[in-house]
Amino acid sequence: MASTKRDYYEVLMVERTVTTEELKKAYRKLAVKYHPDKNKGDKEAEEKFKELGEAYEALNDPQKRAAYDRFGHAAFDARGGGGGAGGFHDPFDIFREVFGGGGGAGGGIFGSMFEEAFGGGGGRGQRGRGADLRYDLELTFEEAARGCEKEITFHKLDTCPHCTGSGAEPGTKVVTCPTCAGQGQVGVSRGFFTVAQTCPRCQGNGRVIEKPCHRCRGEGRIRHKASVRVKIPAGVDNGARLRSSGHGEGGFQGGEAGDLYVVLHVAEHEIFKREGSDLFCDVPVSFARAALGGEVSVPTLDGTPASIKVTPGSQNGRMFRVKGKGLPDVRGRGHGDMHARILIEVPTHLTAEQRAKLQEFAEICDEKTHPQQESFFKKAKDFFTAP
């Protein structure tokens, strides 16, 4: 009987010539889209999610992919000619591969984050890439605007100096696991099917240590204090993430180190607000200055005041732009602009003389002096007297 399953390449929406990295990206995007947590109660999404995991499991393994390209789905049918491995394991392996889902304690590990969020699991003893780490760095507004260098200190698991990451006591050997022949998995028969499970002897590592290192107890890593200097580019925004390659946790038993992700938290400024590379600020202006016009000084980030020309009769809230006085573009595309909004300050605590002068001014004003006010009251009168 012909298989009713869809072609795995079609499931993942990739060409048959897809590279391993392209395959990972395609799977990760679709797995997030159809994850059950984002589609609660949607049976169709749940089935698609399972189908994605099965397709990725087959195509991500070079041997399984070669078998699939030759025999199709029959390669994984226990009764077919392909003699496939069968049994598709945890679809969240892709997140561990991309985000470094190794073991290790401590907060801010991206691999652990994905396991907790999506309910994934996996053998702690599997050899492979170390976990990516997250470090939250506080910056002042000025530091983010101008750029700076920061030295950050944190604790992480790194290569054990005693065994150089092998996990074995110096002078002893690491041998291929006799139970799984170095595959890290063993086949378990369940009715008509044979499923792959983590080898109980080597815990998926594929190797067995004769005598574990007395310092790291066979893990190949120990916890220690690390310091890294991070260069913050000028113009970074709140929530920006910088990657420091190879400064995450060391790989298990000599595996590749993960990366360090520095997440920036920029403090608010008491004067300036930002939108992209543009800055905004409110500038108090006296009633007389707004009415008569004149030059008004505006603060800038570089400490040199800029000048804006307030035209006579400028109203409250009017915006003035100072070109090039915003933040530097983090991609090196020049600077943004400064936008100054004038806020007309109403006089308070008037002296008797000031009050008399102001009263005299008010008495000589007419509709030409306050056109908006006169227009408003005319519209209001027309509204209330309408039939």
HELIX and SHEET records of a PDB file:
HELIX    1   1 TYR A    8  VAL A   11  1                                   4    
HELIX    2   2 THR A   20  LYS A   33  1                                  14    
HELIX    3   3 PRO A   36  LYS A   38  5                                   3    
HELIX    4   4 LYS A   43  ASN A   60  1                                  18    
HELIX    5   5 PRO A   62  PHE A   71  1                                  10    
HELIX    6   6 GLY A   72  PHE A   76  5                                   5    
HELIX    7   7 ASP A   93  PHE A   99  1                                   7    
HELIX    8   8 PHE A  110  PHE A  118  1                                   9    
HELIX    9   9 PHE A  141  ARG A  146  1                                   6    
HELIX   10  10 PHE A  287  LEU A  292  1                                   6    
HELIX   11  11 ALA A  352  ILE A  364  1                                  13    
HELIX   12  12 PRO A  371  THR A  385  1                                  15    
SHEET    1   A 3 LEU A 133  LEU A 139  0                                        
SHEET    2   A 3 LEU A 260  VAL A 266  1                                        
SHEET    3   A 3 ARG A 241  SER A 244 -1                                        
SHEET    1   B 2 CYS A 148  THR A 159  0                                        
SHEET    2   B 2 ARG A 221  ILE A 232 -1                                        
SHEET    1   C 2 VAL A 174  THR A 176  0                                        
SHEET    2   C 2 ARG A 207  ILE A 209 -1                                        
SHEET    1   D 2 GLN A 185  ARG A 190  0                                        
SHEET    2   D 2 PHE A 193  THR A 198 -1                                        
SHEET    1   E 4 LYS A 273  GLU A 275  0                                        
SHEET    2   E 4 ASP A 278  SER A 286 -1                                        
SHEET    3   E 4 MET A 338  GLU A 345  1                                        
SHEET    4   E 4 MET A 319  VAL A 322 -1                                        
SHEET    1   F 2 GLY A 294  VAL A 298  0                                        
SHEET    2   F 2 ALA A 306  VAL A 310 -1                                        
END                                                                             
